[in-house]
């Protein structure tokens, strides 16, 4: 049964040569015998290849469109517009997809892994900055072979299986003829050379496990969760490869007095209602020592007092934030008879009727007045 070549490739009759090529390559990736062992797929791939051979060649396509039947040339003799045998080679040239003529040996050197350590600091450290000693177990350069992976006095030798190229050719028969693919050399693992005398200290890796301690400078203004990156302070790479990085993640402990709000430090100070009413200067302990806190007469609950320049120094800036003090006016919950009497006199002087005690309550003077009032 004759199949329509355009339908077989899944393109319209107005499709460009590039669209035909793209459709063919898409089908080849699923039907080629190297990737699909189904006999029906192999048969369809043969028909698809014949359709592509015809429609990718301008003269053959013109003849086909005029009803001249399939093109007479087989797939290998194509020469169709824009077709290159290397297109198929690229699709089936091994798992790595590498082209042998452009690939060299795989270097033994590999970058070392990154190291992450978490460090807890105090709020004072955030305000002024600090230094911390960070210890961790990591991979360091092997002292015996200094990263060469070989026993001292020896060196790698060229792999005779691949002649130092790091890969070998594999030839397989297919409907397309002989398919040449490239694969990593199993003798040298693609490196192109063989270490016949591995270092006895590192087992041929070029690095050994060790304990390290690094001094980390923590600038002021950092936040909880900040990560500091120290390039090249992580694991040493294999076979003398570049080192990874050290990441230090900061965790800031809560402070008993201050909370951080951006660059400011915030705290709440309880003051007696008499201090709030009369005003006073009270001491406040800060990270810069004791400071005088001036409470104005008539200060209200929730009122803020600012101490300029005593907060956090932000990153990459010099001006420090402030300390913001929120006043919490402490109203007594219990009074002695004398205190109550004095407060009632004060309320009377101010004409504050709502603060007077109701009948039957209060100290002896209030009770005496209540009795006299009842006569």
Residue pairs with C-beta under 8 A, 6 or more apart in sequence:
2 69
2 70
3 47
3 51
5 50
5 51
5 54
5 55
5 64
5 70
6 12
6 13
6 15
6 55
8 47
8 48
8 51
9 20
9 23
9 24
9 27
9 48
9 51
9 52
9 55
10 23
10 27
11 19
11 20
11 23
13 65
15 23
17 56
17 58
17 81
17 82
18 82
20 52
20 55
20 56
21 52
21 56
21 82
21 83
21 87
24 48
24 49
24 51
24 52
24 56
25 87
25 91
27 45
27 48
28 45
28 48
28 49
28 88
28 91
29 35
29 91
30 36
30 41
31 41
31 42
31 44
31 45
31 48
32 45
32 88
32 91
32 92
32 174
33 41
33 42
33 45
33 174
33 175
34 92
34 172
34 174
34 179
35 92
36 42
36 45
42 175
45 175
46 175
49 75
49 175
49 176
50 70
50 71
50 74
50 75
52 75
52 80
52 83
53 60
53 71
53 73
53 74
53 75
53 78
53 80
54 60
54 61
54 64
54 70
54 71
55 61
55 64
55 80
56 78
56 80
56 81
56 82
56 83
57 71
57 73
57 78
57 79
57 80
57 81
58 81
60 71
60 73
60 80
63 69
63 71
64 70
64 71
73 79
75 176
76 176
76 177
86 99
88 176
89 99
89 179
89 180
90 97
90 99
92 179
92 181
93 99
93 100
93 181
93 182
94 170
94 181
94 182
94 183
96 182
96 184
98 167
98 182
99 182
100 165
100 167
100 169
100 180
100 182
103 166
103 167
103 182
104 165
104 166
104 192
105 164
105 165
105 166
105 167
105 188
105 190
105 191
105 192
105 193
106 166
106 184
106 189
106 190
106 191
106 192
107 191
107 239
107 241
108 149
108 191
108 206
108 238
108 239
108 241
109 237
109 238
109 239
109 240
109 241
109 242
110 237
110 238
110 239
110 241
111 237
111 241
111 242
111 243
111 244
112 139
112 207
112 234
112 235
112 236
112 237
112 238
112 241
112 242
112 243
112 244
113 139
113 234
113 235
113 244
114 234
114 235
114 244
114 245
114 246
114 247
115 136
115 138
115 233
115 234
115 235
115 244
115 245
115 246
115 247
116 247
116 249
117 134
117 136
117 246
117 247
117 248
117 249
118 248
118 249
118 250
118 251
119 132
119 134
119 216
119 218
119 248
119 249
119 250
119 251
120 250
120 251
120 252
120 253
121 130
121 132
121 218
121 222
121 250
121 251
121 252
121 253
122 252
122 253
122 255
123 252
123 253
123 254
123 255
123 258
123 260
123 265
123 287
124 287
125 218
125 252
126 220
126 221
126 222
126 223
126 252
126 260
126 312
127 220
127 265
127 287
127 311
127 312
127 313
128 220
128 287
128 313
129 217
129 218
129 219
129 220
129 221
129 313
130 218
131 215
131 216
131 217
131 218
132 215
132 216
132 218
132 248
133 213
133 214
133 215
133 216
134 213
134 214
134 215
134 216
134 246
134 248
135 211
135 212
135 213
135 214
136 211
136 212
136 214
136 246
137 209
137 210
137 211
137 212
138 209
138 210
138 211
138 212
138 234
138 235
138 236
139 207
139 208
139 209
139 210
139 235
139 236
140 207
140 208
140 209
140 210
140 212
140 236
141 147
141 206
141 207
141 236
141 240
142 199
142 201
142 202
142 205
142 206
142 207
142 208
143 201
143 208
144 152
144 199
144 200
144 201
144 202
145 151
145 152
145 199
145 201
145 202
145 206
146 240
147 206
147 207
147 236
147 239
147 240
148 155
148 199
148 206
148 239
148 240
149 156
149 195
149 198
149 199
149 202
149 204
149 205
149 206
149 239
150 156
150 195
150 197
150 198
150 199
150 204
151 197
151 198
151 199
151 200
152 199
154 196
154 197
156 191
156 193
156 194
156 195
156 196
157 193
157 194
157 196
158 164
158 192
158 193
158 194
159 166
159 185
159 187
159 188
159 191
159 192
159 193
159 194
160 187
161 168
161 185
161 186
161 187
161 188
162 168
162 185
162 187
162 188
162 192
164 192
164 193
165 185
165 192
166 184
166 185
166 188
166 190
166 191
166 192
167 182
167 183
167 184
167 185
167 190
168 182
168 183
168 184
168 185
168 186
169 180
169 181
169 182
170 180
170 181
170 182
170 183
171 178
171 179
171 180
172 178
172 179
172 181
173 179
184 190
185 192
187 194
188 194
195 204
198 204
199 206
201 208
202 208
205 238
205 239
206 236
206 237
206 238
206 239
206 240
206 241
207 235
207 236
207 237
207 238
214 230
214 233
214 246
216 228
216 230
216 248
218 228
218 248
218 250
219 315
220 312
220 313
220 314
220 315
221 263
221 312
221 313
221 314
221 315
221 316
221 317
222 228
222 250
222 252
222 315
223 250
223 252
224 250
224 251
224 252
225 249
225 250
225 251
226 249
226 250
227 247
227 248
227 249
227 250
228 247
228 248
228 250
229 245
229 246
229 247
230 245
230 246
230 247
230 248
231 245
232 242
232 243
232 244
232 245
233 243
233 245
233 246
234 243
234 244
234 245
234 246
235 243
235 244
236 243
237 243
237 244
252 260
257 267
257 285
258 265
258 266
258 267
258 323
259 265
259 266
259 267
260 266
260 312
261 324
262 312
262 321
263 311
263 312
263 313
263 314
263 320
263 321
263 322
264 311
264 312
264 321
264 322
264 323
264 324
265 286
265 287
265 310
265 311
265 312
265 321
265 322
265 323
265 324
266 323
266 324
266 326
267 284
267 323
267 324
267 325
267 326
268 325
268 326
268 327
268 328
269 282
269 284
269 293
269 325
269 326
269 327
269 328
270 328
270 329
270 330
271 280
271 282
271 295
271 299
271 327
271 328
271 329
271 330
272 329
272 330
273 329
273 330
273 331
273 332
275 282
275 295
275 299
276 295
276 298
276 299
276 300
276 301
276 327
276 329
277 297
277 298
278 297
279 294
279 295
279 296
279 297
279 298
279 299
280 295
281 292
281 293
281 294
281 295
282 292
282 293
282 295
283 290
283 291
283 292
283 293
284 290
284 291
284 292
284 293
284 307
284 323
284 325
285 291
286 307
286 310
286 323
287 310
288 310
291 307
291 310
291 323
293 305
293 307
293 325
294 305
295 305
295 327
299 327
299 329
300 327
300 329
301 327
301 328
301 329
302 326
302 327
302 328
303 326
303 327
304 324
304 325
304 326
304 327
305 324
305 325
305 327
306 322
306 323
306 324
306 325
307 322
307 323
307 324
307 325
308 322
309 319
309 320
309 321
309 322
310 320
310 322
310 323
311 320
311 321
311 322
311 323
312 320
312 321
313 319
313 320
313 321
314 320
314 321
332 339
335 343
337 362
337 363
337 364
338 363
340 357
340 362
340 363
340 366
341 362
341 363
341 365
341 366
343 355
344 355
344 356
344 357
344 362
344 366
347 353
347 355
347 356
348 356
357 366
359 370
359 373
360 367
360 370
362 370
